[in-house]
Amino acid sequence: MSLLLRLSRLIDGFSILVGKLAMWLVLATTLISAANAIIRKTVGTSSNAWLEIQWYLFAAVFLLGAGYAFLKNAHVRIDFISSKFSARTRNWIDIGGILIFLFPLCYMMATLAWPVLAQAYVSGEVSTNAGGLIRWPVYALIPLGFALLMLQGFSELIKRAAFLTGDGPDVLSHTGPSETELLAEEIAAQEKARKAGATS
């Protein structure tokens, strides 16, 4: 199990790296959008390529960031139901979900997208919009994104199994406040300090 946990940590590190890259793509999308709007309003010219690169980057954020979201347990979960289960039951449910739903979905999406990607690459498919971009890079995000999600799923499977065998912590436990709750507390503290400073 220690070898598998080491592999899990490597996968987690890779998912964090890809997730942080995806975060920077949000900034890139924003800057391109702002620059395109400024040029269109001031110079009166624009290109469909600038609009399409925003769509490509937006797709990249969600597809490449899915594994990172799974790592951070930020995906949709019915907490009010799962919180009623024991830690062992929650981990068994996750193992079932990963094996029965996640892995088959990732495999299906990657295999269905691959022929479309190959055809677009061979044919040199280009957007039908005037001045549009080639399509295969955005098609490539689909099998890549689902492969990364499946890889992170393998890491999560190892961690759930490690907990059930007593070799690791419960990564599903909610013993401390979430990142959102910590941010809300920080904002509330800043607001309280601001009001205290305004009255003095």
N, C-alpha and C positions, 0 to 999 in steps of 0.2 A: 504493500500500500504506500510506503514512503516514496517509492519510485514514481508511482502514479500521482501522488500529491506534488512531487517536484515538477512533473510534466504539467499538472494543473496550474501551478504557479507561473510556469513559462507561458502557457496559453493566456493566463490572466494578464501578464505583463504585455504580451503582444496586443491583446484586446484593448488595454489602456492606451497603448501607443496609437493604435488605429482610431480609437475614440477621441483622443485629443486632436488628431489630425482632422477628424470630422468636425470638431468644434471650430477649428480655424477656417474650415470651408464656409461656415456660417458668416464669419467676418468677410471672407472673400466675396461671397454672394452679395452681402450688403454694400460693400465698396463698389462692386461692378454695377449694381443696380443704381446707386447714387451717381456714379460717374456717367452712366448711360443717360439718366434723367437730366443731369446738368448739361451734357453735350446736346441732347435733343432740344432743350429749352433755349440754350444760348446760341448754338451754331445752327440749329434747325436740321440736323442730320442724325441718323442713327442706323443701326444694322440689326437684322434679325439674329445674327450670330451672338450679339450681346445679350439678347433676351434668352436665347436657347442655352447659352453657357450658364445662365442663372438656374434654368430648369435642371441642367445636368448636375450642377453643384448641389442643388436642393435634393435631388435623387441620391446623390452620393452621401449626403449627411445622414439620411434615414437608412439607406442600405448598408453603408459601412459602419454606422453607429449602432446597429441592432445588437451585435455581440457585446458591445460595451454596456448597452442598456441592460442586457441580461446579466452581465457581471455585477452591475450596481443594483440589481433587483428593482429596476425602474420601470419594468414592463407592467402591463395591466394585470392586476391580481385582485381577486375578490377577498379582500382582507377580513371583512366582517364575518365571512364564513370560515376561512382558513384559521382565523385566530381562535376559533372554538375547538380546533383539533390539537392533539398533543404534538410535540416537536417531531416525534418519530412518524406519526401519521402524515404530517405536512411534508416531510422529506420523502416518504413513500409515494405520496401523490405527485410530487415533483418528478421523481424518477419515472413514474408511469407516464406523466405528461411529456417528458423529454423523449422517452423511447417510443411511445405510441403516436404522439402528435408532432413534436418538433422535428425529430430526425426524418420521418417520412416526408413532412412538408418541405424541409430544406432540400432533400434529395430530389423530390418532384419538381420544385421550382428551378433548381439548378439544371436538371436534365431537360426540362421543357424550354428553358431559355437558351441553352447551348446551341441548338440548331438555328435559332433565330439570329443569334450572335454570329455564328459561322457564315450564314447566308449574307448578312449585312456586311461582313468583312470582305468576303469574296466579291460581292457585287459592287462594293464601294458605295453602299446606300447613303444618300444624302437627304437631308430634310427637304420637304416639298416647298418650304418657305424660301423666298428669294434671299440669297446670301446666307442660308442656313448651314448648319454644321453637319459633319458626317455622323452617322448614327451608331456605329458599332461601339464607340467608347461608353455610351450610356447603356447600351444593351449589356455590355460586359459587367456593369455594376450589379446586375441581377444574380448571375451565378456566383460572382465574387462575394457579394453581400450575404447570400444564403450559405455559402461555404464558411465564411467567418462566423456566422451565427451557429452553424452546426459544430464548428470547432469549439466555440465557447460552451455550447451545450454539452460537449464531451467533458470539458473541465468542470462544469456544474454537476454532471453525473458523478464524477470522481468525488467531489466534495460532499454530495449527499450520501454516497456510499461510505465515505470515511466517517461521517457522523454516525451512521447506523452501526458501524463496526466499532465505534469508540475510538477511532484514530484521528478525529478532527472535530472542530467546533461546529455548532449549528449555524450555518450562514443565513438561515431564514429567521433567526431569532430577532425580535424587536426589543431588546433589552434597553437600548438607549434611544434618544430622540433621533428622528430622521434628519437628513440634510435640510429638508424643507422646514421642519420644525425649528432647527437651529437658526436658520436664516430668519424665520418669523420672530424668534426671540431676540435676535440681534437688531432687527428693524425696530421692534417695540422698545428696546433699551435705548436706541439712538433717538427715537421720538420722545421718550420720557426725558432724556438728557437735554434735548432741544427745548422742550417746554419749560424745564426747570431753569435753563439759561435765559429764556425769554422773560420769565417772571421775576428774576433776580435783578 
